[in-house]
Amino acid sequence: MTSVVERLGGQRPVFSVEFFPPRNAEDEQRLWLAIRQLEGLEPAFMSVTYGAGGSSRDRTIRTTGRVVRETSLLPLAHLTAVDHSVAELRNVIGWYAAVGVRNILAVRGDPVGDPLGEWVKHPAGLTYAEELVRLVRELGDFCVGVAAFPHGHPRSPDLDTDTKHLVAKFRAGADFAIAQLFFEAEDFLRLRDRLAARACQAPLLPGILPLTTVRTLRKMVELSGAEVPVSVARRLEPLVDDPVGFRAEGIEIVVELAQRLIDEGVPGVHFYTFNRSKATAEVVSRLGLLPART
């Protein structure tokens, strides 16, 4: 099985997709419809989230295993340290290795119940993502990814401190990073500059959410920790009562954002799909990231 870093090292930019594990049978049907539809577009890799506090661990593992067995996709398995002992983490990592998963996204994760609540370490667990990176590295020949924060992690006092923590994760053995959501290309590019200033040249992927509804816009604010920029609000606010118009303009904004980043040399674009395929497929097509057909 190839690695994510190998997939990012080609001559042209690629795209990847992220799903979350199903909560019930209806969710599972929707998820696998999206997976099958996007599989045909040949993303560089796909990931399945772990859930707050590892709350969906079993579903994530089951879904990732099925991806390995039944699809041609390269899976990136999420792993968080929240509420897990080192022994439990070793068990999950071992299971991933046993089914053939060699790419892991190692993140500390958010406290159960309140993403901004107080972090409480498991008595026999880990405190920092860099510790989780080292653990994964110790247990096998994995390609390891980590999270990056264009606006800084909510618990970081400033961007300089946040960048130091990100660099520490690379020094611990991380191979690449996926940036959390942001609205403006400059936010991502300045993060890349901060890494370059510290002689860190590891691949950094922008994470992008297609803006199709007012709900997805609100979710983006929640997940990014940033307010909607005036330039974006000016284009979308007049369309809040026009679902068709809002979707069209939202897709246009996302295409412009991703194209700017591609022009700036990013190796790929990571799409948060919300377990839907249509908007991501549309954006990927407009960006010219579909595989060449002979």
C-alpha positions, 0 to 999 in steps of 0.5 A, spaced: 500 500 500 502 506 498 503 512 502 499 519 503 506 522 502 507 518 495 501 520 493 502 528 494 509 527 491 507 527 483 507 533 478 500 535 479 496 537 485 491 532 487 485 532 492 483 528 498 476 527 501 474 526 508 468 522 511 465 521 518 463 514 521 455 513 520 451 513 526 445 508 524 443 504 518 441 510 514 447 514 515 451 508 513 447 507 506 448 515 505 456 514 506 457 508 502 453 512 496 458 518 497 464 513 497 462 509 491 461 516 487 467 519 489 471 513 488 470 513 481 474 520 481 480 517 484 482 521 490 489 521 492 486 518 499 480 518 503 479 519 511 474 517 516 474 521 522 474 518 529 469 522 533 469 527 539 473 523 545 474 517 540 466 516 541 465 513 534 472 509 535 468 502 533 465 505 527 471 508 525 475 502 525 469 498 522 468 503 516 476 504 515 476 496 514 471 496 509 474 501 505 480 497 505 477 490 503 471 493 498 474 499 495 480 501 491 481 507 495 487 509 500 485 510 507 488 515 512 485 512 519 484 517 524 486 516 531 485 521 537 488 520 544 482 523 548 480 518 553 484 512 551 490 509 555 496 507 551 495 500 551 488 502 548 492 506 543 497 500 541 491 496 540 488 500 535 494 502 531 495 494 531 488 493 528 490 498 523 496 495 521 493 488 521 488 490 516 493 493 511 492 501 513 499 504 513 497 511 513 494 514 520 492 522 522 494 522 529 491 528 533 490 529 540 482 531 540 477 535 543 475 533 550 468 529 550 462 533 550 465 540 550 471 541 544 473 547 548 472 544 555 478 543 560 483 537 557 483 532 562 489 526 560 487 519 561 491 516 567 494 512 563 494 516 556 498 521 553 497 529 553 500 531 546 499 530 539 507 529 538 507 523 543 501 520 539 506 521 533 512 518 536 507 512 539 505 510 532 512 511 529 514 506 534 509 501 532 510 500 525 512 503 518 506 508 518 506 514 514 503 519 519 499 526 518 497 531 523 492 537 524 495 544 523 491 550 525 491 557 520 488 561 526 492 557 531 489 552 536 484 554 540 488 553 546 494 556 543 496 563 546 498 566 540 500 564 533 508 563 534 506 558 540 502 554 535 507 554 530 512 551 535 507 546 537 506 544 530 513 544 528 514 539 534 509 534 531 514 534 525 520 533 529 517 527 532 516 524 526 510 526 522 510 526 515 505 531 513 499 536 515 492 537 514 490 544 515 483 545 519 478 550 516 479 557 514 476 562 509 481 566 506 487 563 502 492 568 506 490 565 512 493 558 510 499 561 506 501 565 512 501 558 516 506 555 510 510 561 511 511 560 518 513 553 517 518 555 512 521 560 517 522 554 521 526 550 516 520 545 515 518 543 508 513 538 510 507 537 505 501 542 508 494 540 505 489 546 506 482 543 508 476 546 505 468 545 506 464 546 500 459 552 502 452 549 499 448 552 505 447 557 510 448 551 515 455 549 512 457 556 513 455 556 520 459 550 521 465 553 518 465 558 523 464 553 528 470 549 526 475 554 524 474 559 530 474 565 525 468 570 523 466 570 516 470 575 512 467 581 509 468 579 502 465 573 503 459 575 507 458 581 502 457 575 497 453 570 501 448 574 505 444 577 500 442 570 498 440 567 505 433 566 503 435 563 496 438 556 497 439 555 489 443 562 489 447 561 495 449 554 493 452 557 486 455 563 490 458 558 495 461 553 490 464 559 486 467 562 493 470 555 494 473 554 487 476 561 487 479 559 494 482 552 492 484 555 485 488 560 489 492 555 493 493 551 487 496 557 483 501 558 490 503 550 489 499 546 494 500 539 493 493 537 494 486 540 497 483 536 502 475 536 502 470 535 508 464 532 504 459 531 510 458 524 507 455 527 501 459 527 494 455 532 489 458 539 491 465 536 492 465 532 485 463 539 482 468 543 485 474 538 483 471 538 476 471 545 476 479 545 478 481 540 473 483 535 478 479 529 475 484 524 473 486 524 465 482 519 461 485 515 455 
